[in-house]
Amino acid sequence: MSDNKVREFLVMNSNLGRKTIDEVKDSDSLSDIGIMDSLVTIKLALFIEETFGISVTPADFLQQNFDTIAGINDFISNRKS
């Protein structure tokens, strides 16, 4: 469920360049392919807080939590449970 919302967020808030969101694999490094930067990370954290009711703390800003769609979804799932 969170996967679709995260993908929709990325379409609306990042620069996909010539890629479509469907071409981005869950394991692709979003920063390496130019989708995720510091501003998008902050916006994503706010989106997660508002959409999923999860508090994101400074300690949560780890590459493993925000660099791949799989990592973002795992972070959301772990915090919701």
Secondary structure, 3 states (H helix, E strand, C coil): CHHHHHHHHHHHHCCCCCCCHHHCCCCCCCCCCCCCCHHHHHHHHHHHHHHHCCCCCHHHCCHHHHCCHHHHHHHHHHHHC
